[in-house]
Amino acid sequence: MRLRYEINITWSEEDRAFIATVPELPGCAADGETYQEAIQNVEIVMQEWIETARELERPIPEPKYSAIASINQLI
């Protein structure tokens, strides 16, 4: 399954981890020691979010974007 949802990545000093959130899927978030790991982890959570929504017959938002527009890299 190809997921094309916007992913926001921020650094959490408190958690000492990168936090990836998906604004279009409420509650969909994951973390990782690197931003690549955070993205990999949130992609898994996105798939699980969508599978659960289907099982519960809840609406699944359409992605805002048809392709990944940009990736902001933290330096």
Secondary structure, DSSP 8 states (H G I E B T S, - for coil): -------EEEEETTTTEEEEE-TTSTT-EEEESSHHHHHHHHHHHHHHHHHHHHHTT------S-SS--------
